[in-house]
Amino acid sequence: MQFASMAAFYSISWLSFRILPPLVGDSPQVWLFGITTLFVLLNSWSNAFVYLINNAEIKKTLRKTIKKGTQTSWTRGIGGRQASSTQ
């Protein structure tokens, strides 16, 4: 899965880099070169994203952070115990 997604983004980037310039040529539609730039940026971002989501250590850290963030002071209580109104 990791290799397939990275290969797909790379192929789209490379194809746009090789095909769009001859198609555009000297036409006034120079903005089409922005598409190539966008695909190259998406390729870079996708590589980082794919590596991050497939890294077990990062997954573990994110799960801990999310789990910690969902706990509120009410659920944790005072000193790790539920607070009660009677002492």
C-alpha positions in Angstrom: 0.0 0.0 0.0 2.8 2.4 0.9 4.7 1.8 -2.3 1.6 1.9 -4.4 0.4 5.3 -3.1 3.9 6.8 -3.4 4.3 5.4 -7.0 1.0 6.8 -8.0 1.8 10.3 -6.9 5.2 10.1 -8.4 3.9 8.9 -11.7 1.3 11.7 -11.9 4.0 14.3 -11.1 6.4 12.9 -13.6 3.8 12.6 -16.4 2.6 16.2 -15.9 6.2 17.4 -15.9 7.0 15.6 -19.1 3.7 16.0 -21.0 2.4 19.5 -20.1 5.4 21.6 -21.4 5.1 20.3 -25.0 1.4 20.7 -24.9 1.5 24.2 -23.6 4.5 25.4 -25.7 4.4 29.1 -26.2 0.7 29.6 -25.7 -0.5 32.3 -23.4 -1.9 29.6 -21.0 1.3 29.6 -18.9 -0.8 29.0 -15.8 -0.9 25.3 -16.8 2.6 25.0 -15.5 1.1 25.7 -12.1 -0.5 22.3 -12.3 2.9 20.6 -12.6 4.1 22.6 -9.6 1.0 21.5 -7.7 1.6 17.8 -8.5 5.2 18.0 -7.5 4.2 19.6 -4.2 1.5 16.9 -3.6 4.1 14.3 -4.4 6.4 15.6 -1.7 3.6 16.0 0.9 2.3 12.5 0.1 5.7 10.9 0.6 5.9 12.5 4.1 2.3 11.6 4.9 2.7 8.0 3.8 5.9 7.6 5.9 4.2 9.2 8.9 1.1 7.1 8.9 3.1 3.9 8.4 5.5 4.6 11.2 4.5 2.5 14.2 6.2 4.7 16.8 4.4 7.8 15.5 1.1 6.0 15.5 1.7 5.0 19.1 2.6 8.5 20.2 -0.4 10.0 18.4 -2.8 7.5 20.1 -1.4 8.4 23.5 -1.7 12.2 22.8 -5.2 11.9 21.5 -6.2 9.6 24.4 -4.7 12.1 26.9 -6.4 15.0 25.2 -9.8 13.5 25.4 -9.6 13.2 29.2 -10.9 16.2 31.0 -10.3 17.3 34.5 -13.8 16.1 35.4 -13.1 12.5 34.2 -9.7 12.4 35.9 -10.9 13.9 39.1 -8.6 15.3 41.8 -5.5 13.3 42.3 -6.6 10.6 39.9 -9.8 9.9 41.9 -13.3 11.1 41.3 -14.1 14.2 43.4 -17.1 13.9 45.6 -19.2 16.5 47.3 -19.0 14.8 50.7 -15.7 14.6 52.5 
